Amino acid sequence: MTYQESFLRFMVDCGVLTFGEFTLKSGRKAPYFINAGNYHTGAQLLELGRYYAACMEAHHVPVETVFGPAYKGIPLAAAAAMAMADQYHKDVNFCYDRKEVKDHGEGGMFVGKKLTDGEKVVIIEDVMTSGKAMAEVYPKLKGAANVDITGMIITVDRMERALEGTQSAVQAVYEKYGVPVYAIVTMEDIIQGIRDGIIPGKEHLDAMLAYREQYGVSK
């Protein structure tokens, strides 16, 4: 079983990936939903970090520091950094930002590794919906140092058009910032996982295909 197939099972087992009829923030009616809030145990976080690390390794993403955008990205990046050390014997740095600049003590916007020019930074995020996270953290990172943002790792690429335009959020981020976004799995992987019996949901397959046809984009 590939790490992508294993991750699909992991999401279903954790109650993160569910099927049915859901109204998304965009107003679209989707046949599946991803609720990352259902990752809530130490064992789940440990396993999740391993999948982030596997994705980085599979795509050969150069990394010296993993960065977790506050707040959800903080534990994800920490888990990914620990997994890189444990699974691949690569002791990468870790840092995250604050929502507000600290004006006492050590001060500053960032906690953890102090960023330097040319440092290879990978951003660790959950699911990209609109690209808002990149719009917020890109100027922060570049303002701290002239870092080389070599990629962003997300759990799922929904592969669907944004509300405006014909691109997905992943495609728009690459076009605007030049930062490649790597997903552990994509919507196509989810559909194939259902077809292959890796995960349950065959009764929702037609709805998944129709949704993909209506809102989907190519890679």
ABEGO torsion letter per residue (X at the ends): XBAAAAAAAAAAAAGABBBEBBBBAAGBBBABBBBAAABABAAAAAAAAAAAAAAAAAAGBBBABBBBBOAAAAAAAAAAAAAAAAAAGBBBBBBBBBABBBABEAEEABBEBBBBBGBBBBBBBBBBAAGAAAAAAAAAAAAABBBBBAEBBBABBAGBBBABEABBAAAAAAAAAGBBBBBABBAAAAAAAAAAGABBGAAAAAAAAAAAAAABBBX
